[in-house]
């Protein structure tokens, strides 16, 4: 292949770039961590600054007020948490007996089966193998005149007060110094926000100004709004847990409630850790297990309620990431940056996903990690059609038609989805078995809709189609004739009350005709279909009087010459009926509309327009 060397070079370049980025993230951790922390905090505080500016405060005043307020709250919470943590550590010896007894109980319950198995295995092995020689000094018999060796014990000298204070200050100075650095970076990022935006636009060039501003807008508004909402939800969660623990008499309820709120920023794993800590502590302070079980149940119920009801109401269906992406990002950033990376995994990945919607180099991240892939409903329908996932297609169609009409489903999902595979289907690029599965899936979907819309068949269950002719539309027409008779209904109906759908004796025309019949029958219109090649389907002059409208499938370029005389013949046979055609823009190789207009009364653009044309008072207004 001529393009193979260029493709190989491009792949090698991308691989080298990826390795360089990973190396930069790993070895530049000490520099990048405070910058990323400050950037994420700036996104969280940004909504608060915007709110203060609405009250008339200047940019600098609002920025310093917001930062100082957040810093004061964090310092106050930190002092209270530290005091309670120290109190917990001093009280632990009081609970030592309860902890030891419960650990012994748990150990006995968990080790009893394994001890039994081990005893049985030892009994079996002792019968097959001789006893082992003693290996401990007490078991071995020393030779005459040789004394037992004296054990040597190495004792570490106790550290002095100066060494203890120095070690404590060194352990504190690291986190405090990093926190101060993040605080300073946060102030400069917030104050220099507009300048940073201008620099980013300048780097991307004037040709990408619109895309850059859109990406920055999504990051500073959408992402920051999500982070701020998440902060509010976790704060409320911490308050609820604190009040609940205090109400049942658990000491240090504020400490464990705050830890629960903080740990919820770690996806999935954080809630499990918080619930485990609370359960263990309550089990240690309570002689029985009732209080621990109650606290664990309340925590689990609150977590489920917040995750599945409160969070979707506050900031949308999800964080914008798929559950698998959240776990993968937690593993990736946790391996690179440790606990800090685990805490920042969701914000960092979400920022990359948002950026991937505007930056082509990051688009693979958006495709892989976004909550919903960048695939519309028509593409999703086609993918499931190829996979023969009939149940999912039918289920999605039923959900769609609870709100909208079958005509809209055809216009937006079914027909555009079928058009995606029309080229492969016509050129034989799909295997015969796959083609048969596609036909069977379409027939099953159509029969499900027909059974739902026909009053006489409402109690029938959907059945799968195992054997099917090559023409799906002809199959559906035959099924309707079996249910309703040769003329697909009675001929003793009011004048001009029947709508006919007609087309060539081809798979495309028959399928479009049958789908539109189903769309019409859904709103109780007496719709029937026939094929141009079937000359036996002629009910006579009385049958012609009951027809009000004839919908003819729009001709292709290859069938236009044959289509015109057939339309003229319909004109003569049904002089009082309107002849209408529907030009679906999802199809290709259609004839010129200027030519088609000369032979029909109306050219419509969708099934929904056809529905409104026939019965505007009964067509669903969606």
C-alpha positions in Angstrom: 0.0 0.0 0.0 1.4 3.4 -0.9 0.3 5.1 2.3 1.8 2.4 4.6 5.1 4.3 5.3 3.2 7.5 6.2 0.8 5.7 8.4 3.7 4.0 10.2 5.5 7.3 10.7 2.3 8.9 12.1 1.8 5.9 14.5 5.4 6.1 15.6 5.1 9.8 16.2 1.9 9.4 18.2 3.5 6.7 20.3 6.6 8.7 21.0 4.4 11.7 22.0 2.3 9.6 24.3 5.4 8.2 26.0 6.8 11.7 26.4 3.5 12.9 28.0 3.5 10.0 30.4 7.1 10.6 31.4 6.4 14.3 31.9 3.4 13.5 34.1 5.4 11.0 36.2 8.7 12.8 36.6 7.2 16.2 36.8 4.8 15.3 39.6 6.2 17.7 42.1 5.8 20.6 39.8 2.5 19.6 38.1 0.6 18.6 41.3 0.3 22.1 42.8 -0.5 23.7 39.5 -3.3 21.2 38.8 -4.7 21.5 42.3 -4.8 25.2 42.0 -6.4 25.0 38.6 -9.1 22.6 39.8 -9.8 24.8 42.9 -10.0 27.9 40.6 -12.8 26.1 38.7 -14.6 25.3 41.9 -14.3 28.9 43.3 -15.2 30.5 40.0 -19.0 30.4 40.4 -18.6 31.9 43.9 -16.6 34.8 42.4 -19.2 35.4 39.7 -21.9 35.5 42.3 -20.0 38.1 44.4 -19.4 40.2 41.3 -23.2 40.3 40.7 -23.5 42.2 44.0 -21.3 45.0 42.7 -17.8 43.9 44.0 -14.8 44.4 41.7 -12.9 41.5 40.2 -9.9 41.8 42.6 -12.2 42.3 45.7 -14.5 39.4 44.7 -11.5 37.2 44.1 -9.8 37.9 47.5 -13.1 37.7 49.3 -13.9 34.3 47.8 -10.4 32.9 48.4 -10.2 34.2 52.0 -13.7 32.8 52.8 -12.8 29.4 51.4 -9.4 29.4 53.2 -11.0 30.4 56.5 -13.6 27.6 56.1 -11.0 25.1 55.3 -8.7 26.2 58.1 -11.6 26.1 60.6 -12.7 22.6 59.5 -9.1 21.5 59.6 -8.6 22.7 63.2 -11.8 21.0 64.3 -11.0 17.8 62.5 -7.4 17.8 64.0 -8.8 18.3 67.5 -11.3 15.5 67.1 -8.7 13.2 65.5 -6.4 13.7 68.5 -9.3 13.0 70.8 -10.1 9.8 69.0 -6.4 8.6 69.2 -6.4 9.3 73.0 -9.7 7.4 73.4 -8.7 4.3 71.4 -7.3 2.5 74.5 -10.7 2.7 76.1 -12.2 0.7 73.3 -9.3 -1.8 73.1 -11.1 -4.6 75.0 -14.2 -4.3 72.8 -12.1 -4.2 69.6 -10.1 -7.2 70.7 -13.2 -9.3 71.6 -14.9 -8.4 68.3 -11.8 -9.1 66.3 -11.5 -12.5 68.0 -15.1 -13.2 67.2 -14.7 -12.3 63.6 -11.5 -14.2 63.4 -13.1 -17.3 64.8 -16.0 -17.1 62.4 -13.8 -16.6 59.4 -11.0 -19.0 60.3 -13.2 -21.9 61.6 -13.8 -23.4 58.1 -10.2 -23.0 57.1 -9.0 -24.5 60.3 -11.2 -27.5 59.8 -9.9 -28.0 56.3 -6.3 -27.6 57.5 -6.8 -30.2 60.3 -8.2 -32.6 57.8 -5.3 -32.1 55.4 -2.8 -32.6 58.3 -4.5 -35.8 59.3 -4.2 -37.1 55.7 -0.6 -36.0 55.3 0.4 -37.6 58.7 -0.8 -41.0 57.5 1.2 -40.8 54.3 4.5 -39.1 55.4 6.8 -39.7 58.4 7.0 -37.1 61.1 9.4 -34.2 60.4 12.5 -33.7 62.4 12.3 -31.0 65.1 13.6 -27.7 63.8 13.2 -25.4 66.8 16.0 -25.1 69.3 13.8 -26.5 72.0 13.0 -29.6 70.0 16.6 -30.4 68.9 18.9 -32.4 71.1 22.3 -30.8 71.3 25.5 -32.9 71.4 27.2 -33.5 74.7 29.3 -30.5 76.0 27.5 -28.0 73.7 25.4 -25.2 75.3 22.3 -23.5 74.1 23.1 -20.3 72.1 22.2 -17.0 73.8 19.7 -14.8 71.8 20.9 -11.3 71.0 18.3 -8.5 71.3 18.9 -5.2 69.6 17.3 -2.2 71.3 16.8 1.2 69.6 17.5 4.1 71.9 14.6 6.4 72.7 14.6 9.6 70.7 15.2 12.9 72.6 12.6 15.7 72.8 14.5 17.8 70.3 14.6 14.9 67.8 10.9 14.3 68.2 10.0 17.9 67.7 12.3 18.1 64.6 10.7 15.0 63.1 7.2 16.4 63.7 8.0 19.7 62.2 9.6 18.1 59.1 6.5 15.9 58.6 4.2 18.9 58.9 6.3 21.4 56.9 5.9 19.3 53.7 2.0 19.4 53.5 1.8 22.9 54.9 4.4 24.2 52.4 2.6 22.5 49.5 -0.8 23.9 50.7 0.7 27.4 50.9 2.1 27.0 47.3 -1.3 25.9 46.0 -2.9 28.9 47.8 -0.5 31.3 46.1 -1.0 29.7 42.7 -4.7 29.8 43.1 -4.7 33.6 43.8 -2.6 34.3 40.7 -4.7 32.0 38.5 -7.9 33.7 39.6 -6.5 37.2 39.2 -4.9 36.4 35.9 -7.9 34.6 34.5 -8.6 36.8 31.5 -4.9 37.1 30.6 -4.5 33.3 30.6 -7.5 33.0 28.3 -6.0 35.6 25.9 -2.7 33.7 26.0 -4.4 30.4 25.2 -6.2 32.0 22.2 -2.9 33.5 21.0 -1.2 30.1 21.1 -3.9 28.4 19.1 -3.9 31.1 16.4 -6.6 33.4 14.9 -8.0 30.6 12.8 -9.1 28.7 15.9 -10.4 31.6 17.9 -14.0 30.4 17.9 -13.2 26.8 18.9 -10.8 27.9 21.6 -13.2 30.3 23.2 -15.9 27.6 23.1 -13.6 25.1 24.8 -12.5 27.6 27.4 -16.1 28.5 28.0 -17.1 24.9 28.5 -14.2 24.4 30.9 -14.7 27.6 33.0 -18.5 27.5 33.1 -19.8 23.9 32.6 -17.0 22.1 34.3 -16.7 24.6 37.2 -20.5 24.4 37.7 -20.3 20.7 38.0 -17.4 20.8 40.5 -19.2 23.5 42.6 -22.4 21.5 42.5 -20.5 18.4 43.5 -18.9 20.3 46.4 -22.4 21.4 47.6 -23.8 17.8 47.4 -20.9 16.4 49.3 -21.1 19.1 51.9 -24.8 18.3 52.4 -24.0 14.6 52.6 -21.4 15.3 55.3 -23.9 17.3 57.3 -26.6 14.6 57.1 -24.2 11.8 58.2 -22.9 14.0 61.0 -26.4 14.7 62.3 -27.4 11.1 62.0 -24.4 9.8 63.9 -24.8 12.5 66.6 -28.5 11.5 66.9 -27.7 7.9 67.7 -25.0 8.8 70.2 -21.8 8.1 68.2 -18.9 10.3 69.5 -17.0 12.5 67.1 -19.9 12.5 64.7 -18.6 15.7 63.0 -15.2 14.0 62.3 -16.7 11.0 60.5 -19.4 13.0 58.7 -16.7 15.4 57.3 -14.5 12.4 56.3 -17.5 10.9 54.5 -18.0 14.1 52.5 -14.3 14.4 51.7 -13.9 10.8 50.6 -16.9 11.1 48.3 -14.7 13.1 46.0 -12.9 9.8 45.3 -15.1 8.0 42.9 -16.8 4.8 44.1 -13.9 3.8 46.4 -14.3 6.8 48.7 -17.8 6.0 49.7 -16.8 2.4 50.5 -13.9 3.6 52.7 -16.0 6.1 54.5 -18.8 3.5 55.2 -16.2 1.0 56.4 -14.5 3.5 58.8 -17.8 4.4 60.3 -18.9 0.8 60.7 -15.6 -0.2 62.3 -15.6 2.7 64.8 -19.2 2.2 65.8 -18.5 -1.6 66.2 -15.6 -0.7 68.5 -17.5 1.6 70.8 -20.7 -0.5 71.1 -20.8 -3.8 72.9 -23.1 -5.3 70.4 -23.6 -5.2 66.6 -26.9 -3.5 66.4 -25.7 0.1 66.3 -23.0 -0.7 63.7 -25.5 -2.4 61.4 -27.9 0.5 61.8 -25.2 3.1 61.0 -24.0 1.0 58.0 -27.5 0.6 56.7 -28.3 4.4 57.0 -25.0 5.3 55.3 -25.6 2.9 52.4 -29.2 4.1 52.0 -28.1 7.8 52.0 -25.3 7.1 49.5 -27.7 5.3 47.1 -30.3 8.1 47.4 -27.7 10.8 46.8 -26.0 9.0 43.9 -29.1 8.0 42.1 -31.6 10.8 42.8 -30.0 13.9 44.2 -26.9 14.1 42.0 -28.9 13.7 38.7 -31.3 16.4 39.8 -28.5 18.8 40.8 -26.0 18.5 38.0 -27.4 16.2 35.4 -27.5 12.5 34.7 -23.9 11.9 35.7 -20.4 13.5 35.8 -20.1 13.2 32.0 -17.9 10.1 32.3 -18.9 6.5 31.9 -18.6 4.3 35.1 -15.8 2.3 33.5 -14.0 5.6 32.6 -14.2 6.8 36.2 -12.6 3.6 37.4 -9.9 3.6 34.7 -9.1 7.2 35.3 -8.8 6.6 39.1 -6.4 3.7 38.5 -4.3 5.8 36.0 -4.0 9.0 38.0 -3.7 7.1 41.3 -0.7 5.1 39.8 0.9 8.4 38.5 0.3 10.7 41.5 -0.8 8.6 44.4 -3.5 9.8 46.7 -3.6 13.3 45.1 -4.0 11.7 41.7 -6.8 9.5 43.0 -8.6 12.6 44.4 -8.2 14.5 41.2 -8.9 11.6 38.8 -12.5 12.5 37.9 -11.9 16.3 37.5 -8.8 15.8 35.4 -10.4 13.2 33.1 -13.6 15.3 32.8 -11.5 18.3 31.7 -9.8 16.2 29.1 -13.2 14.9 27.9 -14.5 18.5 27.5 -11.3 19.5 25.7 -11.6 16.5 23.4 -14.9 17.9 22.0 -12.9 20.8 20.6 -9.4 19.6 20.1 -8.9 16.9 17.6 -5.8 15.4 19.3 -7.9 14.7 22.4 -10.9 13.4 20.6 -10.1 9.7 21.3 -10.3 10.5 25.0 -13.8 11.9 24.6 -14.9 8.9 22.5 -13.6 6.4 25.0 -14.4 8.1 28.3 -17.5 10.2 27.7 -20.7 9.2 29.4 -22.5 8.8 26.0 -20.4 8.1 22.9 -20.6 10.6 20.1 -23.1 8.4 18.2 -26.6 9.6 17.4 -29.7 7.4 17.6 -29.6 6.4 14.0 -26.0 5.1 14.2 -26.8 3.3 17.4 -29.8 1.6 15.7 -27.6 0.5 12.8 -25.0 -0.9 15.1 -27.6 -2.9 17.0 -29.1 -4.0 13.7 -25.8 -5.4 12.6 -25.4 -7.2 15.9 -28.9 -8.6 15.6 -29.8 -7.1 19.0 -33.5 -7.3 18.4 -34.6 -7.0 22.0 -32.7 -3.7 22.5 -34.0 -2.3 19.2 -37.6 -3.1 20.1 -37.2 -1.9 23.7 -35.7 1.5 22.5 -38.5 1.9 19.9 -41.2 1.3 22.5 -39.6 3.8 24.9 -39.4 6.3 22.0 -43.0 5.8 20.9 -44.3 6.5 24.4 -43.5 10.1 23.7 -43.5 10.4 20.0 -45.1 8.8 16.9 -43.9 5.9 14.9 -43.7 8.3 12.0 -41.1 10.3 13.8 -39.3 7.1 14.8 -39.0 6.3 11.1 -37.9 9.8 10.1 -35.2 10.2 12.8 -34.0 6.7 13.6 -35.2 3.7 11.5 -34.9 5.0 7.9 -31.6 7.0 8.5 -30.2 3.9 10.3 -31.1 1.7 7.4 -29.6 4.2 4.9 -26.3 3.9 6.7 -26.0 0.3 5.5 -27.7 0.6 2.1 -24.5 0.7 0.2 -23.0 -2.4 1.9 -26.4 -4.2 1.5 -26.8 -3.5 -2.2 -23.2 -4.3 -3.1 -23.2 -7.6 -1.1 -20.6 -6.5 1.4 -22.7 -8.1 4.2 -22.8 -11.8 4.6 -26.0 -13.6 3.7 -26.7 -14.7 7.2 -26.2 -11.1 8.4 -28.6 -9.9 5.8 -31.2 -12.4 6.9 -30.8 -11.3 10.5 -31.3 -7.7 9.6 -34.5 -8.5 7.7 -35.8 -10.6 10.6 -35.0 -7.8 13.1 -36.9 -5.2 10.9 -39.8 -7.5 10.5 -40.0 -8.2 14.2 -39.9 -4.5 14.9 -42.6 -3.7 12.4 -44.8 -6.6 13.6 -44.5 -5.4 17.1 -45.6 -1.9 16.1 -48.5 -3.4 14.1 -49.6 -5.6 17.0 -49.6 -2.5 19.3 -51.6 -0.3 16.9 -54.2 -2.9 15.7 -57.1 -3.1 18.2 -57.7 -6.7 17.3 -54.2 -7.8 18.2 -53.4 -5.8 21.4 -53.4 -8.9 23.5 -51.0 -10.8 21.3 -47.4 -11.0 22.4 -44.4 -10.1 20.3 -43.0 -13.1 18.5 -39.7 -13.4 16.7 -39.5 -14.0 13.0 -37.5 -17.1 12.2 -38.2 -17.6 8.5 -38.5 -14.6 6.2 -38.4 -13.9 2.4 -35.9 -11.5 1.0 -38.5 -8.8 0.7 -39.4 -7.5 4.2 -42.2 -5.3 2.9 -43.8 -8.1 1.1 -43.6 -10.3 4.2 -45.3 -7.6 6.3 -48.0 -7.1 3.7 -48.7 -10.9 3.7 -48.9 -10.9 7.4 -51.5 -8.1 7.4 -53.5 -9.9 4.7 -53.7 -12.9 6.9 -55.0 -10.8 9.7 -57.4 -8.5 7.8 -58.2 -10.3 4.6 -57.4 -10.1 0.9 -58.0 -6.3 0.7 -56.4 -5.6 4.0 -59.7 -4.6 5.4 -63.3 -4.3 4.4 -64.4 -2.6 1.2 -67.7 -1.5 2.8 -66.3 1.7 4.2 -67.1 5.4 3.7 -66.2 7.1 0.5 -62.7 8.5 0.3 -61.7 7.1 3.7 -58.8 4.8 2.6 -55.2 5.8 2.1 -53.1 3.7 -0.3 -49.3 3.3 -0.2 -47.7 2.0 -3.3 -44.4 1.4 -4.9 -42.3 -0.9 -7.2 -42.0 -4.6 -6.4 -38.6 -4.0 -4.8 -37.3 -4.4 -1.2 -36.8 -0.6 -0.8 -40.3 0.4 -2.1 -42.2 -2.3 -0.3 -40.5 -1.6 3.0 -41.1 2.2 2.8 -44.7 1.6 1.9 -45.3 -0.8 4.8 -43.6 1.5 7.3 -45.8 4.4 6.3 -48.9 2.1 6.5 -47.9 1.3 10.1 -47.4 5.0 10.8 -50.9 5.8 9.5 -52.6 2.9 11.2 -51.1 4.1 14.5 -53.4 7.1 14.4 -56.4 4.9 13.3 -56.2 5.8 9.6 -57.4 3.0 7.2 -54.1 2.6 5.3 -53.4 -0.2 2.9 -50.6 -1.0 0.5 -50.0 -2.6 -2.9 -47.2 -3.1 -5.4 -47.1 -1.9 -9.0 -46.2 -5.3 -10.2 -49.2 -7.0 -8.6 -52.0 -6.6 -11.2 -54.4 -8.9 -9.4 -54.9 -6.5 -6.6 -57.8 -4.5 -8.3 -61.0 -4.3 -6.3 -62.9 -2.6 -9.2 -64.6 0.7 -9.6 -66.3 0.6 -6.1 -62.9 0.1 -4.5 -61.5 3.1 -6.3 -64.2 5.4 -4.8 -63.1 4.7 -1.3 -59.5 5.9 -1.9 -58.7 9.5 -0.9 -54.9 9.7 -1.2 -52.2 7.6 -2.8 -48.7 7.8 -1.4 -46.2 6.7 -4.0 -42.6 6.0 -3.0 -40.2 8.6 -4.3 -38.4 7.4 -7.5 -34.7 6.8 -7.8 -32.7 8.0 -10.7 -32.7 4.5 -12.2 -36.5 4.0 -11.9 -37.7 7.5 -12.9 -38.5 6.5 -16.5 -40.6 3.5 -15.4 -42.2 5.5 -12.6 -43.7 8.2 -14.7 -46.1 6.1 -16.8 -47.2 4.2 -13.7 -48.2 7.5 -12.0 -50.1 8.5 -15.1 -52.0 5.2 -15.0 -52.9 5.8 -11.4 -54.2 9.2 -12.4 -56.6 7.6 -14.8 -57.7 4.8 -12.5 -58.1 7.0 -9.4 -59.2 10.4 -10.8 -60.5 11.7 -7.5 -57.6 10.7 -5.3 -54.6 12.9 -4.5 -51.2 11.5 -5.5 -48.5 12.4 -3.0 -44.9 11.3 -2.6 -42.4 11.6 0.2 -38.8 12.6 -0.5 -36.7 11.4 2.4 -33.4 13.3 2.6 -31.6 10.4 4.3 -31.8 8.5 1.0 -29.3 8.8 -1.9 -29.6 8.6 -5.7 -33.0 10.2 -5.7 -34.5 11.6 -8.9 -34.7 15.4 -9.4 -37.6 16.9 -7.6 -38.4 19.4 -10.4 -39.2 16.4 -12.6 -41.2 14.6 -9.9 -43.3 17.7 -9.2 -44.9 17.6 -12.6 -46.5 14.2 -12.0 -47.7 14.4 -8.4 -50.0 16.7 -6.4 -47.5 17.2 -3.5 -43.9 16.3 -2.5 -43.5 16.0 1.2 -40.3 15.7 3.2 -41.0 13.2 6.0 -43.5 10.6 7.3 -44.6 13.2 9.9 -45.6 15.6 7.1 -47.4 12.8 5.4 -49.3 12.0 8.6 -50.2 15.7 9.1 -51.3 15.9 5.4 -53.7 13.1 5.7 -55.1 13.7 9.2 -53.9 17.0 10.7 -56.4 16.7 13.6 -55.2 13.2 14.5 -51.5 13.4 13.8 -49.4 13.6 17.0 -48.0 17.1 17.6 -44.4 16.2 18.6 
